[in-house]
Amino acid sequence: MKKYLIVLVLLAGLLSISTGCPQQARRDYSKMNLVEASGTITLDGQPLEKAQVFFIDDTTNTYSFALTDQNGNYKLSLDSRRSGVTPGKKTVTIWTAKGGIEFGEAFDEEQMTQLKEKIPGKYNTDSELTATVLAPQEKSHQTFDFSLNSK
């Protein structure tokens, strides 16, 4: 029974992925005015590795995302095909124990159940962080650094 359930879940996942691909293939990135954006995240003055960063547009409910490296550096992606973020005001959320499809193999299910969130809610569930992304005509690459405090 358990094997049947696992197979059923995997098939459902594959079906949803395969039906989503044609829409992404038709996405016209040239009309999105994407801006390359990156930065560094620190927690209590130390680089924050494997932090999951989201720049969320509250108007359109779209977002760009990134995962920090060992030095706390990140580069935003719109999706698996294209890097960047759309211009405008964004709410920024930063997590260490969120996981999600955006991060592929970076986190397995066992790791996620063992992780405890290191970041206070004022940076994720009740984020006070914002960023204003300028249009690419104004600035083609933008840097957004965040220095977080655990207290």
C-alpha positions as CSV (number, residue, x, y, z in Angstrom):
1,M,0.0,0.0,0.0
2,K,2.8,2.4,0.9
3,K,4.6,1.7,-2.4
4,Y,1.4,2.3,-4.3
5,L,0.9,5.7,-2.6
6,I,4.5,6.7,-3.3
7,V,4.1,5.8,-7.0
8,L,0.8,7.7,-7.2
9,V,2.4,10.8,-5.6
10,L,5.3,10.7,-8.0
11,L,3.1,10.3,-11.0
12,A,0.9,13.2,-9.9
13,G,4.1,15.3,-9.5
14,L,5.4,14.4,-13.0
15,L,2.0,15.2,-14.5
16,S,1.9,18.6,-12.9
17,I,5.4,19.3,-14.1
18,S,4.8,18.2,-17.6
19,T,1.6,20.2,-17.9
20,G,3.4,23.3,-16.6
21,C,6.3,23.2,-19.0
22,P,4.5,24.4,-22.1
23,Q,3.4,27.5,-20.3
24,Q,6.9,28.4,-19.3
25,A,8.1,27.7,-22.8
26,R,5.6,30.3,-24.1
27,R,6.6,32.9,-21.5
28,D,7.8,36.1,-23.2
29,Y,10.7,37.2,-21.0
30,S,11.4,40.2,-23.3
31,K,8.3,41.9,-22.0
32,M,9.1,41.4,-18.4
33,N,11.9,44.0,-18.0
34,L,13.9,41.6,-15.9
35,V,16.8,43.1,-13.8
36,E,19.8,41.1,-12.7
37,A,19.9,41.3,-8.9
38,S,22.2,39.8,-6.3
39,G,23.6,40.5,-2.8
40,T,24.9,39.1,0.4
41,I,23.1,38.0,3.5
42,T,24.6,37.9,7.0
43,L,23.2,36.9,10.3
44,D,24.8,38.5,13.4
45,G,27.7,39.6,11.1
46,Q,28.4,36.1,9.7
47,P,27.6,34.9,6.2
48,L,24.4,33.0,6.1
49,E,24.7,29.8,4.0
50,K,21.7,28.1,2.4
51,A,19.3,30.9,3.2
52,Q,16.3,30.9,0.9
53,V,15.6,34.4,-0.4
54,F,12.3,35.6,-1.9
55,F,11.6,38.9,-3.5
56,I,7.8,39.0,-3.6
57,D,5.7,41.4,-5.7
58,D,2.6,41.9,-3.6
59,T,0.7,43.5,-6.5
60,T,1.1,40.6,-8.9
61,N,1.8,37.8,-6.4
62,T,4.9,36.8,-8.4
63,Y,8.4,36.3,-6.9
64,S,12.0,35.7,-7.7
65,F,14.1,33.5,-5.5
66,A,17.7,32.5,-4.6
67,L,19.7,30.3,-2.3
68,T,22.8,31.7,-0.6
69,D,26.2,30.1,-1.0
70,Q,28.7,29.5,1.8
71,N,29.7,33.2,1.8
72,G,26.1,34.4,2.0
73,N,26.0,35.5,-1.7
74,Y,22.9,35.0,-3.8
75,K,21.7,35.8,-7.3
76,L,17.9,36.0,-8.0
77,S,16.1,33.8,-10.5
78,L,12.6,34.3,-11.9
79,D,12.3,30.6,-12.7
80,S,14.5,27.6,-13.7
81,R,15.1,29.2,-17.2
82,R,15.8,32.8,-16.4
83,S,17.6,34.8,-13.8
84,G,16.4,38.2,-12.6
85,V,13.6,40.0,-10.9
86,T,10.8,42.3,-12.2
87,P,11.1,46.0,-11.3
88,G,9.0,47.5,-8.5
89,K,8.7,47.4,-4.7
90,K,9.2,43.9,-3.2
91,T,8.7,42.3,0.1
92,V,11.8,40.3,0.9
93,T,11.6,37.1,3.0
94,I,14.6,35.1,4.2
95,W,14.3,31.6,5.6
96,T,16.7,28.8,6.6
97,A,14.1,26.1,7.0
98,K,11.5,26.6,4.2
99,G,12.6,24.3,1.4
100,G,10.4,24.2,-1.7
101,I,10.4,23.2,-5.3
102,E,12.4,26.3,-6.3
103,F,15.5,24.8,-4.6
104,G,15.5,21.4,-6.3
105,E,17.9,19.0,-4.6
106,A,19.3,21.6,-2.1
107,F,17.1,20.3,0.7
108,D,15.8,16.8,1.1
109,E,12.7,16.0,3.1
110,E,14.7,14.5,6.0
111,Q,16.8,17.7,6.3
112,M,13.8,19.9,6.3
113,T,12.1,18.0,9.2
114,Q,15.3,18.4,11.2
115,L,16.0,22.0,10.6
116,K,14.7,24.7,12.9
117,E,14.3,28.2,11.5
118,K,17.3,30.4,12.5
119,I,15.8,33.6,11.2
120,P,13.4,35.7,13.3
121,G,9.8,36.2,12.0
122,K,10.5,39.9,11.2
123,Y,12.5,38.7,8.2
124,N,10.1,36.0,6.9
125,T,6.6,35.3,8.3
126,D,6.1,39.0,9.3
127,S,8.8,40.5,7.1
128,E,9.8,44.1,7.5
129,L,12.3,43.8,4.7
130,T,11.6,45.6,1.4
131,A,13.6,46.3,-1.7
132,T,12.8,48.6,-4.6
133,V,14.0,47.2,-7.9
134,L,14.7,49.9,-10.5
135,A,13.8,49.4,-14.2
136,P,16.6,48.0,-16.3
137,Q,16.9,51.2,-18.2
138,E,17.9,52.9,-14.9
139,K,20.2,50.2,-13.6
140,S,20.8,46.9,-15.3
141,H,22.3,45.1,-12.3
142,Q,21.3,45.8,-8.7
143,T,22.7,44.7,-5.4
144,F,20.7,44.1,-2.3
145,D,22.6,43.2,0.9
146,F,20.8,42.3,4.1
147,S,22.4,42.3,7.6
148,L,20.1,40.3,9.9
149,N,20.1,40.1,13.7
150,S,19.0,37.0,15.5
151,K,17.8,38.9,18.5
